[in-house]
Amino acid sequence: MSTAQFHTLLSRAERAGIYHMPFAADLALEEAAESLEYPMYRVDLSKVTDKEGFLDAVGQTLGFPDWYGHNWDALADCLTDLSWMAADGYVIALDHADAFARANPTDFATALSIFQDASDTWREDGIPFWTLVGTATDGIAWLRDLE
């Protein structure tokens, strides 16, 4: 996909949700997010293998407030608030997610479910909330591809 195609897609709240991170589309995605003035956050999960590491990585990358409780409920609360970084849309890339997905598939699925719920909540307000999961393998069959 080109930057222009991503620009059109990313602006559509009804399509937002969790998807595979498109291979070799980083620059076009970043340019599209920037052109829409959506913050794009890249959460590096390359060294994450557990819930605590995941919650820390997301909280640090997204600059969660001091009240963030480092648990699933607090993650859900923060992802559906984001008042400290108000925008017309959001793009979050969970880069290098393979280690966490393999080491702790139940927590990984819980995390992605929370991100999907956040997307559903933001959609009600017409705000696109995209989560792109970067994996080296296609081991997460239920994740959709951006098209």
MIKOLTI-693276 format. One record per residue: y, z negated, x negated of N, C-alpha, C, O, CB in turn. Coordinates in steps of 0.2 Angstrom, whole numbers, plus 5000, padded with zeros to 4 digits. Last residue first. Glycine has a CB too. Layout:
BEGIN
n_v	n_w	n_u	ca_v	ca_w	ca_u	c_v	c_w	c_u	o_v	o_w	o_u	cb_v	cb_w	cb_u
Y	Z	X	Y	Z	X	Y	Z	X	Y	Z	X	Y	Z	X
...
***
This chain:
BEGIN
n_v	n_w	n_u	ca_v	ca_w	ca_u	c_v	c_w	c_u	o_v	o_w	o_u	cb_v	cb_w	cb_u
4979	4979	5029	4979	4986	5031	4985	4989	5034	4985	4994	5036	4972	4988	5035
4971	4966	5021	4978	4969	5023	4977	4976	5024	4975	4980	5019	4984	4967	5018
4956	4960	5026	4960	4964	5021	4966	4966	5025	4966	4968	5030	4956	4970	5019
4950	4944	5031	4952	4951	5032	4956	4954	5026	4959	4950	5022	4956	4951	5039
4937	4933	5028	4944	4935	5026	4945	4942	5027	4941	4947	5025	4945	4933	5019
4923	4932	5029	4927	4932	5035	4934	4933	5034	4938	4934	5039	4926	4925	5038
4917	4932	5016	4917	4938	5020	4921	4938	5026	4923	4943	5029	4910	4939	5023
4920	4928	5002	4923	4925	5008	4923	4931	5013	4928	4934	5014	4930	4922	5007
4916	4935	4990	4912	4930	4993	4914	4927	4999	4911	4923	5002	4911	4925	4988
4920	4946	4983	4921	4947	4990	4917	4941	4993	4914	4942	4999	4919	4953	4993
4929	4940	4968	4923	4943	4972	4924	4943	4979	4930	4941	4982	4917	4938	4971
4940	4935	4964	4938	4940	4960	4932	4944	4963	4930	4949	4962	4936	4938	4953
4954	4932	4976	4947	4930	4973	4945	4936	4969	4947	4942	4970	4942	4929	4979
4967	4925	4983	4965	4929	4978	4959	4927	4975	4958	4922	4973	4971	4929	4972
4973	4926	4999	4969	4922	4995	4966	4927	4989	4963	4932	4991	4963	4920	4999
4988	4924	5007	4984	4929	5004	4980	4925	4998	4982	4922	4994	4989	4934	5000
4996	4920	5021	4992	4917	5016	4988	4922	5013	4984	4925	5017	4988	4910	5018
5012	4921	5030	5006	4924	5027	5003	4920	5021	5006	4917	5017	5008	4931	5024
5020	4920	5043	5018	4915	5038	5011	4918	5036	5006	4917	5039	5017	4908	5041
5034	4925	5053	5028	4927	5049	5027	4922	5044	5031	4920	5039	5029	4934	5046
5040	4918	5067	5041	4918	5060	5034	4920	5057	5029	4916	5058	5044	4911	5058
5040	4916	5081	5041	4923	5079	5043	4923	5071	5046	4928	5069	5047	4925	5082
5035	4904	5085	5042	4905	5084	5045	4911	5081	5050	4912	5080	5045	4899	5079
5022	4906	5085	5025	4905	5091	5032	4905	5091	5036	4906	5096	5023	4898	5093
5019	4908	5071	5020	4914	5075	5023	4912	5082	5026	4917	5085	5012	4917	5076
5018	4895	5067	5024	4898	5065	5025	4905	5069	5031	4907	5071	5024	4900	5058
5005	4892	5071	5011	4888	5074	5017	4892	5073	5022	4892	5077	5011	4881	5070
4997	4901	5064	4997	4902	5071	5003	4898	5074	5007	4900	5079	4991	4899	5074
5000	4897	5051	5002	4903	5053	5002	4904	5061	5007	4907	5063	4997	4909	5050
4993	4884	5052	5001	4885	5051	5003	4891	5053	5009	4892	5056	5002	4883	5043
4980	4888	5054	4984	4885	5060	4991	4885	5059	4995	4885	5063	4981	4877	5060
4978	4894	5041	4978	4898	5047	4981	4895	5053	4985	4898	5057	4971	4900	5049
4979	4882	5034	4984	4888	5033	4984	4892	5039	4989	4895	5041	4982	4892	5026
4968	4876	5039	4974	4873	5039	4980	4878	5038	4985	4878	5042	4975	4867	5034
4958	4884	5034	4959	4883	5042	4966	4880	5043	4969	4882	5048	4953	4879	5044
4959	4883	5021	4961	4889	5024	4962	4889	5031	4966	4892	5034	4955	4895	5022
4954	4869	5020	4961	4871	5017	4963	4878	5021	4969	4878	5023	4961	4872	5010
4941	4871	5025	4946	4867	5028	4953	4868	5026	4957	4869	5031	4944	4859	5026
4935	4879	5015	4936	4882	5022	4941	4877	5026	4945	4880	5030	4929	4881	5025
4936	4870	5004	4940	4876	5004	4941	4879	5011	4946	4882	5012	4936	4881	4999
4928	4860	5008	4935	4858	5008	4939	4865	5007	4945	4865	5010	4936	4854	5001
4916	4868	5008	4918	4864	5014	4925	4863	5014	4929	4864	5019	4914	4858	5015
4914	4872	4994	4916	4877	5000	4918	4874	5006	4922	4877	5010	4909	4881	5001
4917	4869	4980	4918	4864	4986	4919	4869	4992	4925	4869	4995	4924	4859	4985
4915	4878	4970	4913	4871	4969	4913	4867	4975	4910	4862	4976	4918	4868	4964
4919	4890	4976	4912	4889	4974	4910	4882	4973	4905	4880	4976	4911	4893	4967
4932	4888	4979	4928	4891	4984	4921	4889	4982	4917	4887	4987	4929	4898	4985
4937	4885	4966	4937	4880	4972	4933	4882	4977	4929	4878	4980	4945	4879	4974
4935	4897	4959	4932	4891	4957	4932	4886	4962	4927	4882	4963	4936	4888	4951
4942	4907	4967	4935	4907	4966	4932	4900	4964	4927	4898	4967	4933	4912	4961
4956	4908	4967	4953	4903	4972	4946	4903	4971	4942	4899	4974	4955	4905	4979
4967	4915	4961	4961	4912	4957	4958	4907	4961	4956	4902	4958	4964	4910	4950
4981	4910	4972	4978	4914	4966	4972	4911	4963	4972	4905	4962	4984	4915	4961
4987	4911	4986	4982	4906	4983	4978	4910	4978	4973	4913	4979	4977	4903	4988
5003	4915	4991	4997	4918	4987	4993	4912	4984	4995	4908	4980	4999	4923	4982
5012	4915	5005	5009	4911	5000	5003	4914	4997	4998	4916	5001	5008	4904	5003
5027	4919	5012	5021	4922	5009	5019	4918	5004	5022	4916	4999	5023	4930	5006
5037	4918	5027	5034	4915	5021	5028	4919	5018	5024	4921	5023	5032	4908	5022
5053	4920	5035	5046	4921	5034	5043	4918	5028	5048	4917	5023	5044	4929	5035
5066	4915	5035	5063	4919	5041	5056	4921	5041	5054	4924	5045	5068	4926	5042
5067	4898	5030	5067	4905	5029	5065	4909	5035	5062	4906	5040	5062	4907	5023
5069	4882	5022	5070	4886	5028	5070	4894	5026	5074	4896	5022	5076	4884	5033
5064	4872	5014	5065	4878	5012	5065	4883	5018	5061	4888	5018	5059	4880	5007
5064	4860	5021	5067	4860	5015	5068	4867	5011	5071	4867	5006	5063	4855	5010
5056	4863	5032	5063	4862	5033	5067	4862	5027	5073	4864	5026	5065	4856	5037
5042	4864	5033	5046	4868	5028	5053	4868	5029	5056	4873	5027	5043	4875	5029
5032	4862	5044	5039	4860	5044	5043	4864	5040	5047	4868	5042	5039	4852	5042
5019	4866	5042	5022	4868	5049	5029	4865	5049	5032	4866	5055	5018	4865	5054
5016	4861	5030	5015	4868	5031	5019	4871	5037	5021	4876	5038	5008	4871	5031
5017	4847	5032	5021	4851	5028	5022	4858	5029	5027	4861	5029	5020	4849	5020
5006	4845	5041	5013	4843	5043	5018	4847	5039	5023	4850	5041	5014	4836	5042
4995	4849	5033	4996	4853	5039	5004	4851	5041	5007	4856	5044	4992	4851	5045
4996	4840	5023	4996	4847	5021	4998	4851	5027	5003	4855	5027	4990	4850	5018
4993	4828	5030	5000	4829	5027	5001	4836	5025	5007	4839	5026	5001	4825	5021
4980	4831	5034	4985	4830	5039	4992	4831	5036	4996	4834	5039	4985	4823	5042
4974	4831	5021	4974	4837	5025	4979	4836	5031	4982	4841	5032	4967	4838	5028
4984	4823	5008	4978	4823	5012	4979	4829	5017	4984	4832	5017	4977	4816	5016
4997	4819	5002	4991	4822	4998	4984	4821	5002	4979	4819	4999	4990	4818	4991
5008	4816	5009	5003	4811	5008	4997	4813	5004	4992	4809	5004	5001	4808	5014
5025	4818	5006	5019	4821	5007	5013	4817	5004	5013	4814	4999	5019	4828	5002
5037	4812	5004	5033	4809	5009	5026	4812	5010	5022	4810	5014	5037	4809	5016
5044	4820	4995	5041	4814	4993	5036	4811	4998	5032	4808	4996	5047	4809	4991
5040	4838	5000	5045	4832	4999	5041	4826	4997	5034	4826	4997	5048	4830	5006
5034	4851	4990	5033	4847	4996	5038	4841	4995	5038	4838	4989	5026	4845	4997
5034	4863	4982	5040	4858	4982	5040	4854	4988	5045	4852	4991	5046	4861	4981
5024	4872	4981	5029	4873	4987	5034	4868	4987	5039	4868	4992	5025	4873	4994
5018	4867	4970	5021	4874	4970	5026	4875	4976	5031	4878	4975	5015	4879	4971
5014	4854	4973	5019	4855	4968	5022	4862	4968	5028	4863	4967	5015	4855	4961
5006	4856	4984	5012	4852	4985	5017	4853	4980	5023	4854	4981	5010	4845	4985
4996	4864	4978	5000	4867	4984	5006	4863	4985	5012	4866	4985	4996	4867	4991
4991	4856	4969	4993	4862	4967	4998	4865	4972	5003	4868	4971	4987	4867	4965
4987	4844	4976	4992	4844	4971	4995	4850	4970	5001	4851	4969	4989	4841	4965
4976	4850	4984	4982	4847	4987	4988	4846	4983	4994	4847	4984	4980	4840	4991
4967	4854	4974	4970	4859	4978	4977	4856	4982	4982	4860	4982	4966	4861	4984
4964	4842	4968	4967	4847	4964	4971	4852	4969	4976	4854	4967	4962	4850	4960
4958	4836	4980	4964	4833	4977	4968	4838	4972	4974	4838	4973	4962	4827	4972
4947	4845	4982	4952	4844	4987	4958	4841	4984	4964	4844	4985	4950	4839	4992
4942	4854	4967	4941	4849	4972	4948	4849	4977	4953	4851	4975	4940	4842	4969
4945	4863	4957	4938	4863	4960	4937	4858	4965	4931	4857	4968	4933	4862	4954
4957	4873	4949	4956	4868	4954	4948	4869	4957	4946	4874	4958	4960	4870	4960
4961	4881	4939	4958	4875	4937	4956	4870	4942	4955	4865	4941	4962	4872	4932
4967	4892	4947	4962	4893	4942	4958	4887	4939	4952	4888	4937	4965	4897	4936
4976	4892	4957	4970	4888	4958	4965	4889	4953	4959	4887	4954	4967	4889	4965
4993	4893	4959	4987	4894	4954	4982	4889	4955	4982	4883	4953	4990	4894	4946
5001	4900	4971	4998	4894	4969	4992	4895	4965	4987	4898	4967	4996	4890	4976
5016	4907	4973	5010	4909	4970	5007	4902	4968	5009	4899	4963	5010	4914	4964
5027	4911	4986	5024	4906	4982	5017	4908	4979	5013	4910	4983	5024	4899	4985
5041	4919	4991	5034	4920	4989	5032	4915	4984	5034	4915	4979	5032	4928	4987
5052	4919	5004	5050	4916	4998	5043	4918	4997	5039	4918	5002	5051	4908	4998
5060	4933	5010	5054	4928	5012	5053	4925	5005	5052	4929	5000	5048	4931	5015
5068	4944	5011	5071	4937	5009	5066	4932	5011	5068	4926	5013	5078	4936	5012
5063	4956	5011	5064	4953	5017	5067	4946	5017	5068	4942	5022	5057	4952	5021
5063	4959	4998	5067	4963	5002	5068	4960	5009	5073	4961	5012	5064	4970	5002
5053	4950	4994	5060	4949	4991	5065	4953	4996	5070	4950	4997	5061	4951	4984
5042	4955	4999	5044	4949	5001	5051	4948	4999	5055	4945	5003	5039	4943	4998
5042	4968	4992	5042	4968	4999	5045	4961	5002	5049	4960	5006	5036	4969	5003
5040	4963	4979	5046	4967	4981	5047	4967	4988	5053	4966	4991	5045	4974	4978
5027	4957	4980	5033	4953	4978	5040	4956	4980	5044	4953	4983	5033	4951	4971
5020	4968	4984	5020	4963	4988	5026	4958	4987	5030	4956	4991	5014	4958	4988
5021	4976	4972	5023	4979	4979	5024	4973	4984	5029	4973	4988	5018	4984	4981
5015	4967	4963	5022	4969	4962	5025	4972	4969	5030	4970	4971	5023	4975	4957
5001	4966	4968	5006	4960	4966	5013	4962	4967	5017	4959	4970	5005	4957	4960
4991	4974	4970	4997	4975	4974	5002	4970	4973	5007	4969	4977	4994	4975	4981
4978	4973	4964	4983	4977	4961	4989	4978	4965	4993	4983	4964	4980	4983	4958
4970	4969	4979	4969	4970	4972	4975	4975	4970	4976	4980	4973	4962	4974	4970
4977	4958	4991	4975	4965	4989	4975	4966	4982	4980	4964	4978	4980	4970	4992
4969	4944	4996	4975	4946	4992	4973	4953	4989	4968	4954	4986	4977	4942	4985
4963	4943	5012	4962	4944	5005	4968	4946	5001	4972	4950	5004	4956	4949	5004
4973	4932	5023	4970	4939	5021	4968	4938	5014	4970	4934	5010	4975	4944	5022
4978	4924	5037	4975	4923	5031	4971	4930	5029	4968	4932	5033	4970	4917	5030
4993	4929	5045	4988	4925	5045	4985	4924	5038	4989	4925	5033	4982	4927	5050
5003	4941	5055	5002	4936	5050	4996	4931	5050	4994	4930	5056	5009	4932	5049
5005	4949	5066	4999	4951	5061	4998	4945	5056	4993	4946	5052	5001	4957	5058
5016	4944	5072	5009	4944	5076	5004	4946	5072	4998	4945	5074	5010	4949	5082
5026	4945	5063	5023	4939	5064	5017	4939	5068	5012	4935	5066	5028	4934	5068
5030	4957	5052	5027	4957	5059	5023	4950	5060	5017	4949	5057	5022	4963	5060
5034	4959	5040	5039	4957	5045	5036	4956	5052	5040	4953	5056	5045	4962	5045
5024	4964	5032	5025	4957	5032	5030	4954	5037	5031	4948	5038	5028	4956	5025
5024	4978	5036	5018	4973	5038	5021	4966	5038	5019	4962	5043	5012	4974	5034
5036	4983	5030	5035	4983	5037	5029	4978	5040	5030	4975	5045	5032	4991	5039
5033	4979	5017	5039	4977	5020	5038	4977	5027	5040	4972	5031	5045	4981	5018
5021	4987	5014	5021	4979	5014	5027	4976	5018	5026	4972	5021	5020	4977	5007
5027	4999	5014	5022	4998	5019	5021	4990	5020	5020	4988	5025	5016	5001	5017
5036	4998	5004	5039	5000	5010	5034	4998	5016	5035	4995	5021	5041	5007	5011
5027	4997	4993	5032	4991	4995	5035	4992	5002	5035	4987	5005	5038	4991	4990
5011	5003	4998	5018	5003	4994	5022	4997	4996	5020	4994	5001	5021	5010	4996
4994	5000	4996	5000	5000	5000	5006	5000	4996	5006	4997	4990	5000	4994	5005
***
